[in-house]
Amino acid sequence: MKNKLLLFSVFLLAGITSNAQNLITNSDFESSDGWVVASQMVRGDAAIVDHSPDFPLENGGNKTMRLHGNSNILTTAKTYYRRDEMATVEKQVYTLTFWARGKNADMDIYLALVGKNTAGANKVDLGNGVFTIPADDVWRKYTKVLDYSSGKVVAGTVTDVLAETEWDFTQPFTFRIGIAGPQNMSDKDAYVFIDNVSIEAGNTSGIKSYGENCNGEIYGSSSGIVVNGIEGKVSFYTATGNLVKSVYLDGTLSTFDLPQGVYLVQVNEGKVYRVIR
């Protein structure tokens, strides 16, 4: 996948609870009701199966979704489950959480909302939705803050070219879980197991809400993340809230050569700004 953002969380969030409505119904896969296999699933496969007795997920019920990659996955559009019964999606911040474990080979998967643009074409939120699952047979909880307050997303097309687009929030949304592409999984016999998927309104990750403006400039460039006109402490976090580095600036232009991805930049332990490098 071109310009893919691999947002991998290896930490376990402790005791965060929320009474918000989960946009995804039947998100624990205890039945297959409402989950539709993509008609064009020609490479790889997906199924809802029993939990392995050797690797159960606490409070995970008896079922889990299993993705299997053992061929050349040409495009993201080819291998996925779709959920059509969605609560209303609005222009605001949401938090995506799920549990996953991998086996035999690392594999890129995606869990993403799918909205329509003004022309009615499906646009998959791949800018937020792609994750790399390691093949170590360990259940991990993944968390991603989804900021839709501007109405714009970095979305993919059937050819997996990422571009910023604007969703039409008057149109119905769907949700997809699948194997990301292109990635050649030939003879790797890779498995990823997924359970307890949730998308809830608000920021339940513990990361502060994103600000709209600041006294200065923070933006991504080909050279790195640029910070200009800001004095004091500036902290860079991954999109899942892990601290990357903190620095003290004097207001002069500074460029930070961080790996490509989505970052949360906090200024003087106050407002947080979302930046794509």
C-alpha positions in Angstrom: 0.0 0.0 0.0 1.5 3.3 -1.0 2.3 5.8 1.7 0.8 3.5 4.2 0.8 4.5 7.9 1.6 1.6 10.1 0.3 2.5 13.5 1.3 -0.3 15.9 0.5 -0.2 19.6 2.3 -2.6 21.9 1.0 -1.2 25.2 -2.0 -2.4 27.2 -4.4 0.4 28.3 -5.3 0.1 31.9 -8.9 0.3 33.1 -10.4 2.8 30.7 -14.1 2.6 30.8 -16.8 4.4 28.8 -20.5 4.5 28.6 -20.5 5.7 25.0 -22.3 3.8 22.3 -20.2 1.4 20.2 -20.8 2.2 16.5 -20.1 -1.5 15.7 -22.8 -4.0 16.7 -22.0 -7.7 17.3 -18.4 -6.5 17.7 -17.4 -9.6 19.7 -18.2 -11.9 16.8 -20.2 -14.3 19.0 -22.4 -14.8 15.9 -21.8 -13.9 12.3 -25.1 -11.8 12.1 -24.5 -8.6 10.2 -21.0 -9.5 9.0 -20.8 -9.8 5.3 -17.9 -11.4 3.5 -16.7 -9.3 0.5 -17.9 -10.7 -2.8 -14.5 -10.1 -4.3 -12.6 -12.0 -1.7 -10.3 -13.9 -4.1 -7.1 -13.9 -2.2 -6.7 -14.7 1.5 -9.7 -15.6 3.5 -11.6 -14.5 6.6 -13.9 -16.4 8.9 -15.5 -16.3 12.4 -14.1 -19.2 14.3 -13.8 -20.6 17.9 -11.2 -19.2 20.2 -8.1 -21.3 20.4 -8.1 -23.0 23.9 -4.3 -22.4 24.0 -4.7 -18.6 23.4 -8.0 -17.5 24.9 -8.9 -13.8 25.3 -10.2 -13.0 28.8 -13.8 -11.8 28.5 -13.6 -12.6 24.8 -16.4 -15.0 24.6 -16.1 -18.1 22.4 -15.7 -16.6 19.0 -13.1 -14.5 17.2 -12.6 -13.2 13.6 -9.7 -14.9 11.8 -7.8 -13.5 8.8 -5.6 -15.8 6.8 -2.9 -14.6 4.4 -1.2 -17.3 2.3 -1.1 -15.6 -1.2 -0.1 -12.4 -2.9 -2.6 -9.8 -1.6 -2.8 -7.4 -4.5 -5.1 -4.7 -3.1 -6.8 -3.8 0.2 -10.2 -4.0 -1.5 -10.0 -7.7 -2.1 -10.1 -9.3 1.3 -12.5 -8.1 4.1 -15.6 -8.5 6.2 -18.1 -5.7 6.0 -20.5 -4.4 8.6 -23.5 -2.4 7.3 -25.5 -1.8 10.4 -23.8 1.4 11.7 -24.9 4.0 14.1 -24.7 7.6 12.8 -21.2 8.9 12.3 -20.7 12.6 12.9 -17.9 15.2 12.5 -16.2 14.6 15.8 -13.4 12.6 17.5 -13.9 8.9 18.0 -11.7 6.2 19.6 -11.1 2.8 17.9 -10.0 -0.1 20.1 -9.6 -3.8 19.4 -7.7 -6.9 20.4 -5.5 -8.9 18.0 -2.8 -11.5 17.9 -0.8 -12.9 15.0 0.7 -16.2 14.1 3.4 -17.5 11.7 4.2 -14.2 10.0 3.7 -10.5 10.6 0.7 -9.2 8.6 -0.8 -5.8 7.8 -4.5 -5.6 8.5 -7.0 -2.8 8.5 -10.1 -1.9 10.5 -11.6 1.2 9.0 -14.8 3.2 8.6 -16.0 3.6 5.1 -17.8 6.8 4.1 -18.8 8.2 0.8 -17.6 11.4 -0.9 -20.0 13.9 -2.6 -20.0 11.8 -5.7 -21.2 8.7 -3.8 -18.0 6.7 -4.1 -16.8 4.6 -1.1 -13.7 6.1 0.6 -12.0 3.8 3.2 -10.2 5.5 6.1 -6.8 3.8 5.5 -4.9 6.8 6.9 -6.0 5.7 10.4 -7.0 2.1 9.9 -3.8 0.1 9.0 -2.0 -1.9 11.7 0.9 -4.3 11.6 0.2 -7.4 13.8 3.3 -9.3 14.9 3.5 -13.1 14.7 4.2 -13.9 18.3 0.9 -15.4 19.4 0.3 -12.6 22.0 -3.0 -10.9 22.4 -2.6 -7.1 22.5 -5.0 -4.2 22.8 -4.7 -1.6 20.0 -6.1 2.0 20.3 -6.4 4.7 17.7 -7.9 8.2 18.0 -10.0 9.0 15.0 -10.3 12.8 14.5 -13.2 13.4 12.0 -14.0 16.9 13.2 -12.8 18.5 9.9 -14.8 16.0 7.9 -11.6 15.1 5.9 -9.7 11.8 6.0 -6.7 10.3 4.2 -8.7 7.7 2.3 -7.9 4.8 0.0 -9.3 3.8 -3.3 -9.6 0.3 -4.9 -6.0 0.9 -6.2 -4.8 1.7 -2.6 -3.6 5.2 -3.5 -4.0 7.4 -0.4 -5.3 10.9 -0.8 -7.1 13.4 1.4 -10.8 13.4 0.8 -14.0 14.8 2.4 -16.7 12.5 3.6 -20.4 13.2 3.0 -21.8 12.7 6.5 -25.4 12.6 5.3 -24.6 9.3 3.6 -24.6 5.9 5.4 -21.3 4.5 6.7 -20.0 0.9 6.7 -17.1 -0.7 8.5 -14.4 -3.1 7.1 -12.0 -5.5 8.7 -9.5 -7.2 6.3 -6.0 -7.8 5.0 -4.2 -4.8 3.8 -2.4 -4.8 0.4 -0.4 -5.0 -1.6 1.7 -7.4 0.5 3.0 -10.8 -0.6 1.9 -13.4 1.9 2.6 -16.4 -0.5 3.5 -19.6 1.5 3.6 -17.6 4.8 0.5 -19.1 6.2 -0.1 -16.0 8.3 -3.0 -15.7 10.7 -4.4 -12.7 12.6 -7.2 -13.1 15.2 -9.3 -10.1 16.1 -11.9 -9.6 18.8 -13.9 -7.0 20.9 -13.8 -4.2 18.3 -15.2 -0.8 19.4 -15.6 2.7 18.0 -16.9 5.1 20.5 -17.5 8.8 20.4 -15.0 11.0 22.2 -11.4 10.5 23.1 -11.2 7.6 25.6 -7.5 7.0 25.1 -6.4 9.6 27.7 -4.9 11.8 25.0 -6.2 15.4 25.1 -8.3 16.7 22.3 -6.6 18.3 19.3 -6.5 22.0 19.1 -7.4 24.0 16.0 -4.8 26.8 16.1 -1.7 27.7 18.0 0.6 30.7 18.3 3.1 29.5 15.7 3.3 26.8 13.1 3.4 23.0 13.4 3.2 21.0 10.2 4.6 18.0 8.4 7.1 18.2 5.5 9.2 15.9 3.4 12.1 16.7 5.8 10.2 16.0 9.0 7.8 17.8 11.4 8.4 21.5 11.4 7.8 23.7 14.5 8.2 27.4 14.2 7.4 30.4 16.4 6.8 28.3 19.6 8.7 28.8 22.8 8.8 26.2 25.6 8.3 22.5 25.8 7.2 20.6 22.8 6.4 16.8 23.1 5.9 14.4 20.2 3.6 11.4 20.7 2.7 8.5 18.4 -1.0 8.4 17.4 -1.6 5.9 20.2 -0.1 8.2 22.9 3.4 6.9 23.3 6.0 9.6 23.9 8.6 9.8 21.2 10.6 12.8 22.4 10.4 16.1 24.2 12.4 19.3 23.5 12.6 22.9 24.7 12.4 25.5 21.9 13.3 29.2 21.7 10.9 30.1 18.9 13.2 29.6 16.0 12.3 27.2 13.2 13.1 23.6 14.0 12.7 20.4 12.0 12.4 17.0 13.6 13.3 14.0 11.3 10.8 11.5 12.6 9.6 8.4 10.8 6.6 8.9 8.5 3.3 8.6 10.3 0.7 10.4 12.4 1.9 12.3 15.5 0.3 14.2 18.3 2.3 17.3 19.2 1.8 18.8 22.6 2.8 22.4 23.4 3.8 23.4 26.9 1.8 20.4 28.3 -1.4 22.1 27.0 -3.1 21.8 23.6 -2.4 18.8 21.4 -2.2 19.1 17.6 -2.4 16.3 15.0 0.3 16.3 12.4 0.9 13.9 9.5 4.5 13.5 8.4 
